[in-house]
Amino acid sequence: MSYLGRSAKLSLKAQEKVSFLATAGQTSKTGLSYTPSFIEVYVNGVLLTDTTDYTATNGNSITFTVALLLNDEVTVISLKTFTVADHYSKTEADTLLAAKATNTAVALKAPIASPSFTGNVGVTGTNAAVNVICGGVTEDSNLNFVQGSTTEGGITYDHNSGYASEQMNFRVGNNTTHMSINGAGIVTKPLQPAFMARAVGATNLSSTTWHTIAFGNERFDNNNDFSSNTFTAPVTGKYQMNVFMRLHSIDNAATYYFLSLSTSNNTYYHIHGSNGWASDPYYHTLGSSYVVDMDAGDTAIVQFYQASGASQTDIQGNEGYFSGCLVA
C-alpha cells in the first residue's frame, strides 16, 4: 500500500524528476527515462508502492493500478545509477594498507611500502624540507645513492648518543667515506692525498753531481701516492710541499749547496753559499716549503747538489723529511 516518506531501497543520489497534473481517468505516463527498481512515484505527495500501486519495468513508461483523478499532482523521481572510474576495490585497498603497515620506515603519507621514485623529485614551499628520521639516538640515518642494486655513495649521519660526538660522513667511490664533519665543525678527509717520508742516510756524496735523495721510511701515505722516492699527483691541483735535510761534514771550500724540489712542471731551489765559513761545519740544515701546481700524473722528487769542493758531505738518515698534501 502507499505511504508517506522516502523509499529505503533508493540510495543513489543522482536523480531526475518529472512532475505533471493527471487527466481524469489517466492510467499511464510515457516519455520517461529511468532504471527499473530505481524509481519513486508520488501522487499528491504520497509515495506509491512499486508493483502494488504502479508498474515500471520498461525504463520509459509507468502504468498506474488505479486510474488517476483530474489534476492529481504526480511526481516521478528517477535515480540514476553510476560507477566510479579507476578506483581501488576493498581487496586492493586492504592489500596496500597491509603492506604499508609492515614497513615502519614509510612515512604516513607514503601510499605503499618502500616507495621508489623516478625522474626529478622536487620539494617546494616556504621552509620546505626533506626529513630522514632515525630510529634512535644511537642509530645512523642514511641517504644512499644506488646504481642498479649497488649502493655507490651517500650521506650518513651518526648521532653517537649526543651532539658532542655526532658526525656526518660523505661516501663516494664504492660507498667509501671520503669526508667527515663532526659536531665541532672539524672536517677530516681520510683519503686526501698526504704523505711524509724520512730520508735514507748517504755518505761522501760526490760534488758537481745531482743526487736524488732516497726516502725509505714512510710515516704516512694516505692515498698511496708516494713510492720509490717519488710523489705522484693523483689529481690536478695545488700541493703544499715541504723539504728538510740535515747535512754532515760540510766542505767550506764548496761554492754552494742546492736542495731542490723537482716537479714535472718546475724545479724549486733552496741555495746556501758555503765558502764564507772559516772552517768545515760539522752539520747544517737546509729546508723549504712551497705551494706548487701539479697535473694528474706529475711527479716530485728531492735532489741535492754540491758545487765544487771535496766529496765529503753526508746526509743524515732519519733527519731529513719530505712531506706534502693536496690543498686546492
C-alpha distance (Angstrom), angle and dihedral (degrees) to the residues before:
residue distance angle dihedral
M1 . . .
S2 3.77 . .
Y3 3.81 122.5 .
L4 3.78 142.9 174.1
G5 3.84 122.2 -95.8
R6 3.79 139.3 39.4
S7 3.78 124.7 -45.3
A8 3.82 112.5 -108.8
K9 3.81 91.9 -147.2
L10 3.81 94.3 66.2
S11 3.77 108.9 78.1
L12 3.82 105.3 149.0
K13 3.77 113.3 99.7
A14 3.85 104.8 -154.2
Q15 3.81 104.2 95.3
E16 3.79 146.7 167.5
K17 3.84 120.9 -149.9
V18 3.82 127.5 -157.6
S19 3.87 120.8 -175.7
F20 3.79 129.2 -174.8
L21 3.86 143.7 156.4
A22 3.78 114.4 -110.7
T23 3.77 125.1 -125.7
A24 3.82 120.0 -130.2
G25 3.82 108.8 -75.1
Q26 3.82 95.5 2.7
T27 3.82 111.3 163.6
S28 3.81 103.9 174.2
K29 3.81 144.7 34.0
T30 3.80 123.7 -153.4
G31 3.83 134.7 -174.7
L32 3.74 94.7 59.7
S33 3.82 129.6 134.1
Y34 3.78 118.9 -150.4
T35 3.77 145.2 132.0
P36 3.81 112.7 -110.5
S37 3.82 112.0 -105.4
F38 3.82 90.5 18.2
I39 3.80 98.5 85.2
E40 3.82 137.2 98.9
V41 3.82 122.5 -159.8
Y42 3.84 122.6 -164.4
V43 3.85 126.9 -171.9
N44 3.80 113.7 -167.4
G45 3.83 88.5 -19.1
V46 3.79 95.6 -51.5
L47 3.81 117.0 121.4
L48 3.82 110.7 -128.3
T49 3.78 123.4 -142.1
D50 3.79 117.0 -114.4
T51 3.87 115.6 -115.0
T52 3.82 89.4 5.9
D53 3.79 101.9 60.4
Y54 3.81 97.8 17.5
T55 3.79 143.7 2.1
A56 3.81 121.4 -128.1
T57 3.80 114.2 168.6
N58 3.82 110.0 125.5
G59 3.82 100.7 61.5
N60 3.84 96.5 -121.3
S61 3.82 109.4 57.1
I62 3.80 142.4 29.6
T63 3.82 130.9 -150.8
F64 3.82 121.1 -149.3
T65 3.80 118.7 -139.4
V66 3.83 91.9 -146.1
A67 3.81 119.4 39.3
L68 3.77 115.0 -108.3
L69 3.78 124.2 -115.5
L70 3.77 124.7 -122.6
N71 3.83 111.8 -74.4
D72 3.77 95.5 4.5
E73 3.82 105.9 162.5
V74 3.81 107.9 -122.8
T75 3.82 125.0 -172.3
V76 3.81 123.2 -174.9
I77 3.82 116.6 -166.4
S78 3.77 116.1 -167.6
L79 3.80 114.9 -164.4
K80 3.79 110.5 -150.3
T81 3.79 120.4 -138.7
F82 3.81 120.1 -137.1
T83 3.81 141.3 169.4
V84 3.81 130.3 -139.8
A85 3.81 112.5 -120.0
D86 3.87 123.7 -135.3
H87 3.78 98.6 7.5
Y88 3.79 135.3 145.6
S89 3.75 118.8 -108.8
K90 3.78 118.6 -131.9
T91 3.81 90.2 -103.5
E92 3.80 92.3 51.5
A93 3.80 92.3 46.8
D94 3.82 91.4 49.4
T95 3.83 89.7 52.7
L96 3.81 92.5 51.7
L97 3.79 93.4 47.1
A98 3.79 92.3 48.6
A99 3.82 91.4 51.5
K100 3.79 91.1 49.7
A101 3.80 92.8 47.7
T102 3.84 91.9 56.7
N103 3.82 94.2 54.8
T104 3.81 111.5 69.2
A105 3.82 91.1 -178.5
V106 3.80 92.6 68.9
A107 3.79 115.0 93.4
L108 3.79 119.5 -124.9
K109 3.78 92.9 -101.5
A110 3.80 95.0 52.4
P111 3.82 109.3 108.1
I112 3.82 97.5 -149.3
A113 3.80 140.0 12.4
S114 3.83 117.6 -78.9
P115 3.81 97.5 5.6
S116 3.80 116.7 -154.2
F117 3.80 124.1 -157.9
T118 3.80 129.7 -160.9
G119 3.79 129.0 -162.7
N120 3.81 121.8 13.0
V121 3.79 119.9 -18.3
G122 3.81 113.5 -161.3
V123 3.78 130.7 -166.4
T124 3.79 112.4 -161.2
G125 3.78 138.8 169.0
T126 3.78 137.5 70.8
N127 3.81 111.2 -37.2
A128 3.82 90.2 -3.2
A129 3.80 113.4 -177.5
V130 3.79 142.8 172.1
N131 3.80 110.6 -141.9
V132 3.81 124.8 -157.4
I133 3.80 105.5 -161.2
C134 3.78 118.0 -151.0
G135 3.77 119.2 -150.7
G136 3.80 98.8 -130.6
V137 3.79 145.4 -6.5
T138 3.81 93.5 -88.5
E139 3.80 98.0 42.0
D140 3.80 128.5 99.7
S141 3.79 124.8 -120.6
N142 3.79 115.3 -147.5
L143 3.77 135.9 -163.0
N144 3.81 103.8 -169.7
F145 3.80 132.4 -166.7
V146 3.79 109.6 -149.4
Q147 3.80 129.0 -165.4
G148 3.79 108.6 -163.8
S149 3.79 102.2 -43.1
T150 3.83 96.0 -28.6
T151 3.81 123.8 96.0
E152 3.82 103.7 -134.2
G153 3.81 98.5 177.8
G154 3.76 146.5 -37.9
I155 3.78 146.2 149.9
T156 3.80 124.2 -71.3
Y157 3.79 124.9 -165.5
D158 3.81 112.3 -159.8
H159 3.79 111.5 -167.1
N160 3.81 94.7 -170.6
S161 3.82 93.9 -164.0
G162 3.80 95.1 -65.9
Y163 3.77 147.6 24.3
A164 3.80 93.1 -103.3
S165 3.81 91.1 66.9
E166 3.81 101.3 28.1
Q167 3.79 118.9 127.0
M168 3.78 139.2 -172.9
N169 3.80 117.8 -150.2
F170 3.80 126.8 -162.3
R171 3.79 113.0 -150.7
V172 3.82 126.7 -162.0
G173 3.80 136.3 143.6
N174 3.79 105.6 50.9
N175 3.82 90.5 -15.0
T176 3.84 93.3 -64.5
T177 3.82 121.5 152.3
H178 3.82 108.5 -112.0
M179 3.80 101.0 165.6
S180 3.80 135.5 23.3
I181 3.80 132.9 -171.6
N182 3.80 118.8 -164.8
G183 3.79 130.1 -156.7
A184 3.83 91.2 -90.1
G185 3.82 91.4 57.0
I186 3.83 94.1 -108.1
V187 3.81 112.4 149.9
T188 3.80 121.2 -150.8
K189 3.79 128.3 -177.3
P190 3.80 109.2 -164.5
L191 3.82 93.9 -171.1
Q192 3.81 98.0 39.1
P193 3.85 107.6 130.3
A194 3.82 105.9 -97.6
F195 3.79 132.4 140.2
M196 3.80 145.0 167.5
A197 3.80 127.8 -168.0
R198 3.83 135.1 176.7
A199 3.78 124.2 -129.9
V200 3.78 124.5 -107.9
G201 3.80 112.6 -127.0
A202 3.82 119.3 -104.5
T203 3.83 128.7 -175.3
N204 3.81 135.9 -153.1
L205 3.80 95.4 5.5
S206 3.77 109.9 -160.9
S207 3.77 115.6 -112.8
T208 3.82 124.3 -121.2
T209 3.81 89.0 29.3
W210 3.81 129.1 106.4
H211 3.79 111.0 -125.6
T212 3.82 123.0 -164.1
I213 3.78 105.4 -141.2
A214 3.79 115.4 -126.7
F215 3.81 120.6 -133.3
G216 3.76 113.6 -165.1
N217 3.79 105.4 165.5
E218 3.81 118.1 64.3
R219 3.78 112.6 -159.6
F220 3.81 90.0 -170.1
D221 3.78 138.6 -20.5
N222 3.80 110.9 -175.0
N223 3.78 99.0 -171.7
N224 3.84 100.2 23.3
D225 3.81 91.5 -112.2
F226 3.82 97.1 135.7
S227 3.79 119.9 78.4
S228 3.82 138.2 142.2
N229 3.83 92.7 10.2
T230 3.81 89.9 -55.7
F231 3.79 133.7 108.9
T232 3.81 113.3 -150.8
A233 3.82 116.9 -161.8
P234 3.83 109.7 -126.2
V235 3.82 93.1 -162.6
T236 3.79 137.9 16.4
G237 3.79 111.0 -92.2
K238 3.78 149.3 97.6
Y239 3.80 116.2 -59.8
Q240 3.81 130.6 -163.4
M241 3.84 107.7 -137.2
N242 3.80 126.3 -170.8
V243 3.83 127.8 -170.1
F244 3.82 126.6 -175.8
M245 3.80 126.1 169.4
R246 3.83 134.6 176.3
L247 3.82 114.8 -149.0
H248 3.83 125.8 -160.9
S249 3.80 131.7 -163.7
I250 3.77 94.7 20.8
D251 3.81 117.2 -168.4
N252 3.79 113.2 -133.0
A253 3.79 87.9 -159.7
A254 3.81 90.1 69.1
T255 3.79 113.7 102.1
Y256 3.81 94.2 -138.1
Y257 3.78 144.4 -32.7
F258 3.81 125.8 -123.0
L259 3.81 124.9 -152.8
S260 3.79 107.2 -178.1
L261 3.78 140.1 -179.5
S262 3.79 107.2 -146.7
T263 3.81 118.1 -162.7
S264 3.77 131.2 172.6
N265 3.82 89.5 -103.9
N266 3.80 102.1 40.2
T267 3.82 147.4 -13.7
Y268 3.83 120.6 -119.0
Y269 3.81 118.1 -157.8
H270 3.79 135.4 -156.3
I271 3.83 107.1 -166.1
H272 3.80 126.2 -165.7
G273 3.81 122.3 -177.1
S274 3.80 110.7 -142.9
N275 3.79 105.4 178.0
G276 3.80 92.1 86.2
W277 3.81 92.2 72.3
A278 3.81 116.4 103.0
S279 3.82 90.6 -142.6
D280 3.81 139.7 3.7
P281 3.81 110.0 -69.2
Y282 3.78 115.5 -132.3
Y283 3.81 92.6 -135.5
H284 3.78 141.0 -7.7
T285 3.82 134.0 179.9
L286 3.78 128.7 -134.6
G287 3.80 123.6 -169.0
S288 3.80 142.9 157.5
S289 3.80 142.6 169.9
Y290 3.80 130.0 -146.9
V291 3.78 141.2 176.7
V292 3.79 103.0 -140.1
D293 3.78 135.6 -177.5
M294 3.77 116.2 -122.3
D295 3.78 133.2 175.9
A296 3.78 122.9 -141.1
G297 3.81 106.8 -77.3
D298 3.82 95.0 20.2
T299 3.80 116.2 134.7
A300 3.80 135.8 -142.3
I301 3.82 128.7 -160.1
V302 3.82 135.6 171.4
Q303 3.82 118.4 -122.5
F304 3.81 136.5 -173.7
Y305 3.79 130.3 -152.9
Q306 3.84 133.7 179.9
A307 3.79 118.0 -162.3
S308 3.87 109.8 -143.2
G309 3.81 124.5 -39.7
A310 3.79 130.6 92.2
S311 3.82 123.2 -36.8
Q312 3.80 94.0 -116.5
T313 3.81 106.8 108.8
D314 3.82 118.2 117.8
I315 3.80 132.3 -160.1
Q316 3.78 110.5 -135.8
G317 3.81 111.1 -126.6
N318 3.85 117.7 -122.8
E319 3.82 90.5 8.3
G320 3.76 95.8 84.8
Y321 3.80 120.8 77.5
F322 3.80 137.8 -166.3
S323 3.82 117.4 -172.6
G324 3.78 139.2 158.9
C325 3.79 146.6 160.0
L326 3.80 140.5 -169.6
V327 3.80 110.1 -100.3
A328 3.81 104.6 168.6
